[in-house]
Amino acid sequence: MLIIKPSILAALLAAVSLPSNFAAELFVAPNGDDGHDGQTAATAYATLARARDEVRHLKSAGALPPGGVTVQILGGKYSLENSLEFSAADSGTAEAPVVYRAWQDQPVEILGGRVLKLSEFALVTDEKILSRLDPSARGKVVCVSINKLGLKHAGPFPPVFSDSGGIFELFWNGKRLPLSRWPNSVDPKDWPTMKKAVVNGDAKTGGTFEYRDERPSRWLQNHSVWLKGQWRVPWEDPAIRVAAMDTNRHTITLAAGIANGIGNKYTRPFGNGKEPWCALNLLEEIDQPGEWAIDFDSQTLFLWPPSAAGELLVSQLDQPLVFIQGAAHLQFIGLTFEASLGDGVDAAEAESDVIAGCTFRNLAKRGVTLTGYRSGVQSCDFCDLGEGCVRIGGGDKAKLIPSENFVVNNHMHHYGVLKAMYSAAVDLGFGGGPNDALFKLGTAVGIRVAHNLIHDAPRDAVLVSGQDNLFEYNEIFNCGFQSGDVGSFYSWLDWTIRGVVIRYNFIHDTIGGVNPDDGAAGNLVYGNVFAGDRTGVWIASGPDHKIINNIFVKDEGPVFGMDDRGAARGYATNSRLLKAVMDIHPAEPPWSVRFPEMTNLLESHPELPLRTKFERNLIVMKTGEPFGLKMSKSRQADTNLFSARDNLVTAADPGFVDAAKENFNLRPDSGVFKKIPGFQPIPFDQIGLQRDEYRRRLPTDAEIGRPAKGVPQKNPGDKNFGT
């Protein structure tokens, strides 16, 4: 198994790190001029594209000078109308990289939007519109013609969507303003619920449901109502246009169908009466400062300004701010990417490219998408993103050639704010939700994800796929509380996931831990600390998982669960599972050599959780059983399916340094080392963010928003941590 050792990674980063003496420099400034020579801060270019073109010119005249070229970007805002594109023509070399960096650590903002002036808006005075506004908003909401402003991406929404719906966003002094909704909370647990499904509908026919509250009667004059909901399962939440409302019967009919219709799938036809939903983008629901809505018919923007003065920014670019195709030895250092409807940076077929010390915020999609070799994201901050933070792939699956890509030392939080489901801090070739129309696993071989701090997200922290990938020294908390079938490390329906090592991570005060779902295979879970009532490891019928030398701390068991759902669900004949195995020719090298258990996998009942081992683990819990095995007694006793040995279960403190402060280091004199033969210390102090040349200070607990010690976690009555 290939693991990118820290020493190798350090050497790789050194190879692409910023030289101490710049052989050549170019300057860009907000008040610059593309007619200047760009040689000094006083004669800087105005645009990044002009600097890029000058680097191309230097290359056309001969090789770049030793030490490369650094484009020094002076502090300020740089608004892009089109993606800043880089190709192989913009490449550096190992000896002469091309670097784009903030000059002297000045704040540099690369924007996909433009500033609007409140003076362009007018107070709403039309009586018909005022009558539709909430009483609290009358006299406070302003409006403007979208066509007059020349804005793009003003809707309408598509009939069904699960992301931003393609419309622009507004930001006030760098903070995302909330699109109007009812209720105001983004947490489905605060939403109203269906009373019952009247018509389930299907992929072609919209469903009808009976609602409880009288609120929809306020929307009868609005012909563009969309409802977002967990209509069938808590891991899907599409928004759907309303076709009709009957306030006498208290029913709403949806204008478009979704796969499998509406109503909880386990209690058809009526559902369970707990399916949450909310309404989006309604003039009638602007009821607090900062909320806004678009009237799609009249193309009017309505806003309740947060205050009398401030900067109002609207996102307009619907492509990546930076797009890289086939470029090598590029670096982006210390920049902020924000206010775009697309990704921050999209790097395809990268070679030795590095994004370091950057900030990604207020984007409708992801921070970084990256494929290629020996490239990565280091010491960046990601927050307030519509989707996930980093989607990364690379390598060669058939030949098991590692990419040597990396995601290291990043702070990732408050993401998935527009697309909650399957928007992860790190998506390792997973590619989106299993039921997404565009879901397709990418190639992800030999990638290291380490020392990241991940927290406060509606669903998964890390989406796992691929081969020989290493996840280590990450801290994860407060994820998954707005979904179901979730995990801190989540994978799905793939027997070719192999050589995955999940070690030395601290997973606490969150939902799930390691959750290979629906037959996903191939994890070594070693030396992690799981703390909290809804953390643990659950194996959903997937083969070849080993859970060794971990610490589990929770009030009530189980800490480990396993089931054999694959037998009842027909995984043995599942075309997706079978094709993935046959495509890699498991009986031939390199697969037969690297993963010999794959050679005869299809003939050995792979639908069952084969060769699952739970060994040398420390379990600290007050009550309950350590294991939750949802299998027949005969299968529970089958050691070819499940083997547990040398585990210690105790209700007493086993010798932690300070459990009350969540320091789960074991003291050297702890009895655990005698009671569990071969138990190894976990390097707890090394977990999480580290100082380096791009992250010179660490955020405080207050800045992070860590949960206070001893405060009960959300939804304490729910103990489920499985999939």
N, C-alpha and C positions, 0 to 999 in steps of 0.2 A: 504493500500500500504506500502510495506517495503521500507524504505530509510535508508541507512547506515549513521547514523549521524556522524559528525566529531569527537565527543567525543568517540563514539564507535570505530571508526577507530583508534583513538589515542590509545585506550586501546588494540586493536588488535595488532597494531604495537609494543606497549610496550611488549606485550606477546612474540613477536618473535624478539625483538631488542637484540642487542649485549650486553652480560653481561659485567659489568665493570671490573671484574676480571676473566680471563680465567682459568678454572679448568684444562684444558689440551691444549697443543699447539703442532702442528706439523709444520714443515717448508719445503718450496719448493723453490729452486733457479735454475736459468738457468744453473749455473755451479755446481749444486749439483750432488749427486750420489745416485741412488736408492739402493745402498748397504749400505748407511749410516743409522743412527738410526732416522734421522729427528727430533731430539729433540731440536736442536738449529739452528740458522742461519748458523753457521759454519759447521754443520753436516746435512745440508738440503738434502732432496730428490731432484731428478732431474725432476720428472714428477708428475703431478697432479693425475694421475691414481695410482701411488704408495702411495700417501697420502690417497686417497680414500680407498685403500685396507687396509691400516693400521687402519683407522677408523673402518672398518668392523672387523678387528682383535680385536680391543679394545672392540667392542660390543659383539663379540663371547665369550670374557672372562668374561662378566657380563655387567651390566648396565653402560651406560656412566656416568662419574662423574657429580655431580650437577654443572650447569653452562655450561656443554657441552664441545665440542671440537672445537677449531678454527684452521683451516689450514692457516697459515700465508704464503702468496706468495710474495716472494721478486721480486723487479722490474726487468723487462726484457721481452723477447719474448719467448712464449711457442707455438711451432708449432705442430699441431695435425694432424696425418695421419688418425685417426678414431675418431668418436664422443667420448667424455668423458661421459660415461653412469652412471646413478644413478638409483637405484631401491629401493624397500622398505627396502632392507638390509642396505641401507645407511642412513636411517632416523634417525633424532634426536627425541627429545620430547620437550614439552613446557618448561620443566625445564632444559633440556639439549640439546639445538639445536646444529646442526653441521654447522659451518660457514666457508666459503671459502672467504678470503678477501685479499686485497692488504696490504702488511705489511707497516705500517707507511706511508700510502698514496703514496707509490712508484708506478710509472706507470707500470702496468702489462698488457701485450698484449697477448691475446689468439688468435692464428692465424690458419686459415685453408689453409695456403699456404706456399710457400717457396721462398727464395731469389734467383734471377737470377743475374748473373754477365754480364755486358756489354761486358766483354772480351770474352765471349762465342759467341758473335755475330760477323758477318763479314759484311763489307760494300758491298752493292749490286753492282756488276760489270758486271753481265750478260747483254748483250746488249738487248736481247729480253725483259727482265724484266725492264730494264731502259727505254725502249721505251714506256712501259705502265705507268710508273710513271708520275705524274705531274712534269712539268719542275722544279718547285720550290723544289721538293723533291729529285731530282737527286743529288747524292753525299752526301746525308744526311741520307738516309734510310739504316738500317742494317737488316740482316736476320739471322736465325738460324734454324736448323732442329729440329722440335718438337720431333721426335723420338729419336734423339741424346740426348736431354735434359731429356727424359723419362717423358714427361708431359702427363697427362690425360685430357680428356674433351676438345678435340681440333676439335670437329665437325665431320661431317657437321651438320648444323642446320637441324631440322625436316622440312618437306615441309611447315608447317604452325606453327607459334608460336606467343605468345604475351608477353613473358617474356625475359629472357636472351638467350634463345635458347640452353641452356645447355653447352655453351662453357666457358672456363676459362676467367678470367679478369686480367688486369694488373694494378698495382698501383705504383706510383712514389713518394717516400717520403711521403707516407700516403694519396696520392690523386689518385682517379680513373682516369686512362687514357682513353680517348674516342676511342671507336672502330670507324674506319673510316666510314664516311657516306657522302652522298651528298643530300642536302646541309649540312653544319656543324651544323646548329642550331638544337636543340631538340624540338623547338616549332613548331607545325604544321602550325601555321600562317605564318611561313617563308618558307614553303616548296612549291615546284611546285604543280600545280593541274592538274587533268585529264582534257583533252579537252572535251572528251565525252566517255561514255561506248559504245563499239561496240558489245560486247557479255557480258551479265550480268553474266552468269554462275550460278552455284548453289553449294550445298554442295559437289557434286561429280565432277563437271566440273569447271575448272578454267575460269575466265573471261578474256576478252580482252578489252583494252582501248587505245584510241588515246592520245599521249602525245604532249606537246607543245615545250619543249626545245630540243636542239640538243645534250645535254649532254650524253644521252644513247649511242650515236655512239662511245663514248670512251670505252665502256664496251664489245665490240663485241668479244674480245679475252678471256673474262672471262666467264667460264661456270658455275659459282656458284654465281649467282646474286639473292639477296633477296630484295624485296621492302616492306617497312612498310607503311601502310596508313590507313586513316579513310575512307575506301572504300565505306561505306554505310551510317553510322551514326557517329557522333563525339564522341560516347562513346564506340566505338570498333576500335581497331587499330592493327590488326594482321599483321605480316610479312609473306610474301608468296614468294615461290621460282618462279623465272622466267623460263618459258619454251622456249620462243622465242621472239626475237626482230626483227621487220621489219623497218629498218631505212628509207626505201622509203615511206612506208605508215604511218610512225611514230606511229606504234602500238606495244604494248607489250602484250604478252599472258602469263597468269599466269599458273603455273604447277599444282596447287591444287585449289580446290574449297573451298569456305566458305559458311556458312549458309546464304541463301538469296542473294548470289552473290554480285556483285560490282555495283556501281552507286547509288547515293543518293536515298533512298527508297521512298522519296516523289515525285520524278520527273523521274520515270522510263519511257522508257527503257534507255534513254541516260544519266541520272543523271543531276546534275545542273552545271557541269563544275567547281565546287569548292572543289572537293574531294582531300585533300592534301595527298601527298605521298613522301617518301624519299628512298634512296638506302643505304644498310648496308654492311659493311665488304668487301670493294672493294680496292684492291691494287691501282687501278687507282685514288682513292679518298683520299689517304694519302697526305695531302697538308698543314699540319701544325705540329709543334713540339708536340710530345705526342701521335699522332694518330698511330694506328696499325691495322693490318689485318692478317687473317690466310688464306693461300691458302690451301683449304681443299684437293685438289687433291694431291699436293706434300707434304702436312703436313709441310709447312714452315711458320714460324712466321716472319712478317715484322714489323719494328718499326722505327719511327723517334724519337730518344731519345730527351726528353725535354732539357737535358743539358749534359755536358760531364761527370758529376759525380752525383751520387745519388743512392738511394736504389730502386731497381726494384723488386717488389713482384708479384707473380702469385698465384691466388687462385686455389686450387686443391681439397679440401674436398667438396663433394657434399651432405653431411649430416649435421645435426645441430652440432655446435661446442660442445654444451652440450645437452644431451638428458636425461630427467628425466621421469621415469615411476613409479607412485605410491609411491614416496618418500614423507616423511613428515618432517616438521621443518628443512628444508635446507635453507641456506642463502648464497647469492653471493653478495659481497659488494666491490665496488670500482674497478672492473675489466673492461677491454676493450676487446670487441669481434669484430674481423674484418677479412677481406680477406678470405671469405668462399663462396662457391656456394650454401650453405644451409642457414638455420636460425641460429641466434646466440644461443638462448636457446629455446628448445622445452620441455615444462613441461606438461605432461599428468597425470590426476588424482592426481594433487598436493593437499597437505593438509598443510596449514600454511607455505607455502614456500614464500620467499621474495627475490626479485632481486632489489637491492638498490644501488644508487650512481654509476651505471655502465655506460659505453659508448658502443653503438652499431653503427658501421660505416663500410662502404665499404663491405657490404654483398649483395649477389645477391638476397636473398629473404628477410625475415622479421627479425626484431630484436628479438622479443619474441613471441612465441605461448604458450598459457597457458590455461588449463582447470583444474577444481577441485573446492576446497572450501577454503575459508579464506586465499587466496594467492594473490600476486599482484606484481606490478612493481612501484617503488617509486623513484623519484628524479634521474632518468636516463636521458642521452642524446642520441638521435637517429638522425643520419644524413647520407646522401649519401647511402641510402638503395635502393636496386633494386626493392623491393616491399614495403609493409607497415612497420609500426613500431611495433605495438602490436596487435595480434589477440587473443581475450580472450573470454572464455565461462565458463559455470559452472552452477550448480543448477539443479533443477528438474522442468521441464515445466509442466508436468501433475499434480504434487502435489504442484506447486508454492513454492517450497523450495528454499530460496535464497542461492546463493553461498557465498556471502559476499566477493567476490573478488574485487580487486581495481586496478586502474591505476591512480596514483596521483603524481602531481608535476614533470612531465616530460617535457623536451624540445624536440620537434619533428619537424624536418624540412628537406627539400630537400630529400624527399623519393619518391618512385615511379619512380626512374630514369630509370629502365629497363622495368617495367610493370606499365604503367601509369594508366590504367583503373582499378578502384575498388581496388586500393592499398591505404588504409587509414592509418592515424596516429593511429587510434584506430578502429579496426574491432570487433564489439561486436556480435559475433555469426553470422555475415552476410555471410561470407564464400566465397567471390569472386563475380565476375560479374554475372548478371542474365543470360547471354547467354553463360557463361563458361560451358564446358562439365561437370566439377566437382562441379558446384554450388550446395550447399546444406546448408540450414540454420542450424546452430548449436544451442545448448541450451545456453541461456544467461539469467539468472534470478538473480536479486538482486546484480548488479554490480555497483560500484561507479567509475565514471571517473571525476576527479576534479583537478583544479589548473594546468592544462597543457597549455603550450604555443605551438601552432601548426601553421606552416606557410610554404610558398614556396613549393607547391606541385601541380602536374598537375591536380589532381581531388579532391576527397572528403577529408575532414578532419576526419569525424567520420561516420562510417557505423553503423546504428542502427537496432537492432532487439531485440526480447526477451520481458521480462516482469519485471516490477518493477525495472527498471534501472534508475540511477540518473546521470545526466550530469550537473555539476555545476562549476562555477568559472574558466572556460576555456577561453583563448583568442585565436582567430583564425583570420588569415589574409593571403591574397595572395595565395589562393588555387582555383583550378578549371578553370584556364584560358586556359588549353589545352584540354578541353573536353566539353561536353554538357550534359544536363539532370543531373545536379550536385547539390550538397548541402553541406554546412558545416556539417549539420546533415542530412544524407540521409538514407531513408528506402524504402522498395520496396515490393509490392504485398503480403501483409500479414495482415489479419484482426485480428490475435491473438497477434499482438504487442499491449501491454496494460500496463498501469501504468508507462509509460515512462515520466520522469520529466526532462525537459531541462530548467534550471533556472540559472540566474546570470552569463551569459556568455557574452563576448564582441566579436561580430562578425563584422569585418570591412574590407574595402578595399579588398573584395573577391567576389566570385560569389556564390549566393545562401545564404541561412541562415538555415532555417528548411524546408526540402523538402521531405515529405513523398510522394513517387511516386507510381503511378499505384495502388491506393487503400490501401496503407499502413495506419495503424490506430493508435489511442491511445496515442497521445502526449499531455502533458500539457506544454505549452511554457510560462514561467512566469519570469518576471523580467530581461529579457535580454536587451542588447543594440545592435541594428543593425545600422551600419553606413556605407554609401557608396552607390553608384548608382545602384549596382547590388546585394544588400542584401535585405532580406525580408523573408516572409513566404508564401509558395505556397502549397495548399492542392490539390493533384491530385486525387480527387474523393474518398478519404478515410474517414471513419466515426470516430466520437468521438475525435475531436481535440479541444483544448481550448487554445486560445492565449490571455493572460491576463497580464496587468500591465507591458508591455514592452515599450521601447523607440525606435522609428525609426527615423533616421536622414538621409535624402537624398535630393538632389535637386529636383527630379521629381518623382511623384508617378507613379504607385501604390506601396504600401509597403506590401500589402497582396493580394494574388490571390487564386482562387478556381475554379475548373471545375467539370463537371459531366461525364467525359470520360467513366466511368465504365458502363454507360447505353449503349452507342454505341458499346463498346468493349466486351460486354457480360460477365462482371465480375460475374454476378449472377449465371452463370453456369460454371465458371472457375474452373477446377478440382483442381488446386493447392490451390486456396483460400478455396474452400469447404472442401477439405481433412484436411487442417490445423485446421479448426474449429471443424470438427467432431472428429478428433483425441483427442481433449482435453475434450470431453464430456461436453459442455458448460452448460447444464441444471443440472449438478451434482456438489456438492462441490469438491474441493475448488473453482472452477471457478464460479459457480453460486452465491457464497457468495462474493468472492473478486471482480468479474466483472459481476454484475447482468445484465448489458446491453447486455452481450453475450448470455443470455439464449434464446432469441427469435431473435437473429441477422439475421439468415438466412431467416426468414419470414418477415423481415421489410425493404426490398430493400437495402441490404448492399452495392450494387454497387454504391450508391449515398453517398455524403459526409454528412451523418447524424450528427445532433447535433453539428455542428461546431459553436463555440462561439468566438467572437472577442470583448473583453470588457476591458474598463479602460486602454487603450493604449494611449501613447503620440506620436503623429506623427508630426515631424518637417520637413516640405518640402516647397519648393518655389512654385512649380506648379504641376498640375496634380490632378488626383483623388486618394484617398487613396486605393480604392479597384479595382481589376481587376477580375470580375466575368464572367467566360466563361460558362454561363448557360442561359437557356431561362428565360424570365422575370418572368414567373410564378414560376420557381424554385428559382430564386433570391429572390422572395418575400415569399417563404416558410420558416417560422421560424423553422420548424423541420430540415431544412437543414442548414440555416445560420441565426445567430442572432448577431447583432452588436449594442452595446450601451455604453454610457458613455466614448466615445473616444474623445480626443482633437486633432484637426488639427490646426497647426499654422505655419506661415512663420517666425515669430519672435523668437529670442532666448528666451526660456521659463524660463531661470534662471539657465543655466548650470554654473558650477564653471569656466570652461575655455574651451569653445568649440573649439577654434582655436588650442589648444594643445590636443584635443581629451580627455579632462577630462569632462565626461558627468555626473558627480555627479550633482544632483540638489541642489541648495542652500536651506537652511531651509526656507527662505522667498519666495521661488518660488511660483508663483500663481497656479502652476499645482496642488498642494495639495488641493486647494479650488475648482478648476475648474473640477477636476476628483474626484468624491466622492470615498473615500477609496483607492486612489492611495498610494502605499507604496514606501518608498525610496529604491533604488537599491544599494546594497553594492559594489559599483564600485571599491573602493580601495582594496577590497579583491580578485579581479579577477587576475588570472595569477600565475606565479611562486612565491613560498615562500621559505624563508630560513628555513632549518632544519638541522639535524645532518649529512645528506648526501649531501645537497646542501648548502654549507656555504657562497657562494657568488652568486649573480644574474648576468646574462649577461647584458652588457650595450646595449643601443639602437644600437650603431654602430656594436657591435658583432652580434646582432640579425639581423641587416639589415632592420630595420623598414622603411616603406615608409615615405619619408619626408612629413611634413604637408603641405597641399595645392598643392601637386603634383598630376596632373590628373591620374586616374587609367588607366589600360590597356584598349584598345579598347573602348574609351569613347562613341562611337556611338551606342554601343550595350547596351541596358538597361535590357535585359531579365535576370530574376533571378529565373524562374520557371523550372518545369520539364515537 
